[in-house]
Amino acid sequence: MRTTLTLDPDVAEKAKQAAAKLRKPFKEIVNTALRIGLDKVMAPPAAKPYRTKPRPLGLREGLSYDRISDLLARAEGEDFR
């Protein structure tokens, strides 16, 4: 596809330097750079890891892990089996 594209002077200079250094046509350099750049632009940003701060939960005063049946009774009601 043929189109007119206005490049900033610094971008045009870099593309010309790359074409000379790699001995490839200017058009090929610009197309390759656009492919790479557009893939990067279109990629979703990396998700920031979700972190939580741990804190001690413990048991309320008067409760004990030694009497699990009491804990279940309190959590589920007296009708648990």
C-alpha atoms as an extended CHARMM CRD file, in Angstrom:
* protein
*
        81  EXT
         1         1  MET       CA              0.0000000000        0.0000000000        0.0000000000  PROA      1               0.0000000000
         2         2  ARG       CA              1.3460000000        3.3830000000       -0.9140000000  PROA      2               0.0000000000
         3         3  THR       CA              0.8500000000        6.2340000000        1.5240000000  PROA      3               0.0000000000
         4         4  THR       CA              2.4910000000        9.4960000000        2.5190000000  PROA      4               0.0000000000
         5         5  LEU       CA              4.0490000000        9.5720000000        5.9470000000  PROA      5               0.0000000000
         6         6  THR       CA              5.6580000000       12.5340000000        7.6700000000  PROA      6               0.0000000000
         7         7  LEU       CA              8.5280000000       11.4880000000        9.9190000000  PROA      7               0.0000000000
         8         8  ASP       CA             10.0880000000       13.6180000000       12.6080000000  PROA      8               0.0000000000
         9         9  PRO       CA             13.6200000000       14.6410000000       11.5940000000  PROA      9               0.0000000000
        10        10  ASP       CA             15.3060000000       12.5260000000       14.2930000000  PROA      10              0.0000000000
        11        11  VAL       CA             13.2780000000        9.4310000000       13.3130000000  PROA      11              0.0000000000
        12        12  ALA       CA             14.0610000000        9.9090000000        9.6200000000  PROA      12              0.0000000000
        13        13  GLU       CA             17.7660000000       10.2610000000       10.4180000000  PROA      13              0.0000000000
        14        14  LYS       CA             17.7990000000        7.0820000000       12.5140000000  PROA      14              0.0000000000
        15        15  ALA       CA             16.0070000000        5.1940000000        9.7530000000  PROA      15              0.0000000000
        16        16  LYS       CA             18.4990000000        6.4600000000        7.1520000000  PROA      16              0.0000000000
        17        17  GLN       CA             21.4280000000        5.4480000000        9.3820000000  PROA      17              0.0000000000
        18        18  ALA       CA             19.9300000000        1.9870000000        9.9300000000  PROA      18              0.0000000000
        19        19  ALA       CA             19.3480000000        1.5320000000        6.2060000000  PROA      19              0.0000000000
        20        20  ALA       CA             22.9620000000        2.4660000000        5.4580000000  PROA      20              0.0000000000
        21        21  LYS       CA             24.3880000000        0.3250000000        8.2640000000  PROA      21              0.0000000000
        22        22  LEU       CA             22.2890000000       -2.7500000000        7.4250000000  PROA      22              0.0000000000
        23        23  ARG       CA             22.4960000000       -2.1430000000        3.6690000000  PROA      23              0.0000000000
        24        24  LYS       CA             18.7530000000       -2.5070000000        3.3120000000  PROA      24              0.0000000000
        25        25  PRO       CA             16.2240000000       -0.2440000000        1.6130000000  PROA      25              0.0000000000
        26        26  PHE       CA             14.8130000000        2.6400000000        3.6610000000  PROA      26              0.0000000000
        27        27  LYS       CA             11.2880000000        1.2770000000        3.0650000000  PROA      27              0.0000000000
        28        28  GLU       CA             12.2070000000       -2.1100000000        4.5590000000  PROA      28              0.0000000000
        29        29  ILE       CA             13.7560000000       -0.5040000000        7.6370000000  PROA      29              0.0000000000
        30        30  VAL       CA             10.6830000000        1.6750000000        8.2440000000  PROA      30              0.0000000000
        31        31  ASN       CA              8.2940000000       -1.2860000000        7.7960000000  PROA      31              0.0000000000
        32        32  THR       CA             10.3050000000       -3.4860000000       10.1620000000  PROA      32              0.0000000000
        33        33  ALA       CA             10.4910000000       -0.7480000000       12.7770000000  PROA      33              0.0000000000
        34        34  LEU       CA              6.7540000000       -0.1080000000       12.5100000000  PROA      34              0.0000000000
        35        35  ARG       CA              5.9580000000       -3.8180000000       12.8920000000  PROA      35              0.0000000000
        36        36  ILE       CA              8.0870000000       -4.0960000000       16.0140000000  PROA      36              0.0000000000
        37        37  GLY       CA              6.8110000000       -0.8290000000       17.4480000000  PROA      37              0.0000000000
        38        38  LEU       CA              3.1360000000       -1.5220000000       16.7290000000  PROA      38              0.0000000000
        39        39  ASP       CA              3.3720000000       -4.9980000000       18.2930000000  PROA      39              0.0000000000
        40        40  LYS       CA              4.7930000000       -3.4000000000       21.4170000000  PROA      40              0.0000000000
        41        41  VAL       CA              2.1740000000       -0.6250000000       21.4670000000  PROA      41              0.0000000000
        42        42  MET       CA             -0.7080000000       -3.0770000000       20.9910000000  PROA      42              0.0000000000
        43        43  ALA       CA              0.4890000000       -5.5200000000       23.6670000000  PROA      43              0.0000000000
        44        44  PRO       CA             -1.3380000000       -5.1490000000       26.9740000000  PROA      44              0.0000000000
        45        45  PRO       CA              0.7660000000       -3.7670000000       29.7920000000  PROA      45              0.0000000000
        46        46  ALA       CA              2.1650000000       -6.2760000000       32.2240000000  PROA      46              0.0000000000
        47        47  ALA       CA             -0.1380000000       -6.7480000000       35.1840000000  PROA      47              0.0000000000
        48        48  LYS       CA              1.2190000000       -5.5700000000       38.4980000000  PROA      48              0.0000000000
        49        49  PRO       CA              1.4110000000       -8.4930000000       40.9210000000  PROA      49              0.0000000000
        50        50  TYR       CA             -1.2810000000       -8.4150000000       43.5720000000  PROA      50              0.0000000000
        51        51  ARG       CA              0.1900000000       -8.4760000000       47.0490000000  PROA      51              0.0000000000
        52        52  THR       CA             -1.5030000000       -8.6790000000       50.4160000000  PROA      52              0.0000000000
        53        53  LYS       CA              0.1120000000       -8.0230000000       53.7450000000  PROA      53              0.0000000000
        54        54  PRO       CA             -0.2290000000      -10.9550000000       56.1210000000  PROA      54              0.0000000000
        55        55  ARG       CA             -1.4290000000      -10.3480000000       59.6100000000  PROA      55              0.0000000000
        56        56  PRO       CA             -1.9850000000      -12.6820000000       62.5250000000  PROA      56              0.0000000000
        57        57  LEU       CA             -5.5900000000      -13.7030000000       62.8860000000  PROA      57              0.0000000000
        58        58  GLY       CA             -5.4600000000      -15.8210000000       65.9920000000  PROA      58              0.0000000000
        59        59  LEU       CA             -8.5250000000      -16.8600000000       67.9350000000  PROA      59              0.0000000000
        60        60  ARG       CA            -10.7900000000      -14.7240000000       70.0140000000  PROA      60              0.0000000000
        61        61  GLU       CA            -10.2730000000      -14.8130000000       73.6950000000  PROA      61              0.0000000000
        62        62  GLY       CA            -11.9530000000      -17.7960000000       75.3110000000  PROA      62              0.0000000000
        63        63  LEU       CA            -11.6970000000      -20.0230000000       72.2120000000  PROA      63              0.0000000000
        64        64  SER       CA             -9.1560000000      -22.8050000000       71.7470000000  PROA      64              0.0000000000
        65        65  TYR       CA             -8.0490000000      -25.1180000000       68.9610000000  PROA      65              0.0000000000
        66        66  ASP       CA             -8.0040000000      -27.8850000000       71.5610000000  PROA      66              0.0000000000
        67        67  ARG       CA            -11.8230000000      -27.9410000000       71.5690000000  PROA      67              0.0000000000
        68        68  ILE       CA            -12.6870000000      -28.1200000000       67.8590000000  PROA      68              0.0000000000
        69        69  SER       CA            -16.2590000000      -29.1900000000       68.6050000000  PROA      69              0.0000000000
        70        70  ASP       CA            -16.8180000000      -25.9320000000       70.4890000000  PROA      70              0.0000000000
        71        71  LEU       CA            -15.4870000000      -23.9440000000       67.5340000000  PROA      71              0.0000000000
        72        72  LEU       CA            -17.7530000000      -25.8330000000       65.1130000000  PROA      72              0.0000000000
        73        73  ALA       CA            -20.7420000000      -25.3410000000       67.3680000000  PROA      73              0.0000000000
        74        74  ARG       CA            -20.0930000000      -21.6330000000       67.4770000000  PROA      74              0.0000000000
        75        75  ALA       CA            -19.5070000000      -21.3730000000       63.7100000000  PROA      75              0.0000000000
        76        76  GLU       CA            -22.3290000000      -23.6330000000       62.5060000000  PROA      76              0.0000000000
        77        77  GLY       CA            -24.7700000000      -23.3800000000       65.3450000000  PROA      77              0.0000000000
        78        78  GLU       CA            -25.7010000000      -25.9930000000       67.8950000000  PROA      78              0.0000000000
        79        79  ASP       CA            -27.3940000000      -28.2030000000       65.2670000000  PROA      79              0.0000000000
        80        80  PHE       CA            -24.1520000000      -29.3210000000       63.5780000000  PROA      80              0.0000000000
        81        81  ARG       CA            -23.3690000000      -33.0530000000       63.3990000000  PROA      81              0.0000000000
